[in-house]
Amino acid sequence: MQEKFRPNIFQFNNIVCNAARLLQASRALGIPSIVTEQYPKGLGPTVPELGAGDLTAHAKTKFTMLTEEVEKELQALGNPKQAILCGIETQACIACTTFDLLEQGIEVHIVSDAVSSRSQTDRLFALSRLRQSGAFLTTTEAVLLQLVQDAKHPKFKEIQQLLTHPSPDTGLLAFFSSL
């Protein structure tokens, strides 16, 4: 979610807002987060409102985020069996990363209201294709609640604060009404 994409990505500010909530929840729950940047020399840095300034952003030119550096980081994390993805662009980086993760036997959860593209058409068709390929489509609020699973969870109150306001509409209602 880089600066140069801001004026062109459908629902950019709302997508970043949802991704920022996911990142906050990950920190609260001790879930490791990995950030990549597509050709930062030309496309600029990750936007500050994401709140990822303390994370190392791995530069890449490939559309998949599974670069050699990221693969090493995943190994150091014990080769996770599940991944939660958010970012841009859905039909490129999210799709290529999803296919690579699925190929490795990793369960992929795409946070639909935290991914987007320049074109709503590309975004919606990519989500449909990714779902058909075996990825799970979910929402920011659903992920946050599934991560704690119980109001008795020691971090529930902290996660609940992230849910005070519902996620902004990111243009998905028409897509899901046809499923």
Disulfide bonds with the S-S distance in Angstrom:
none
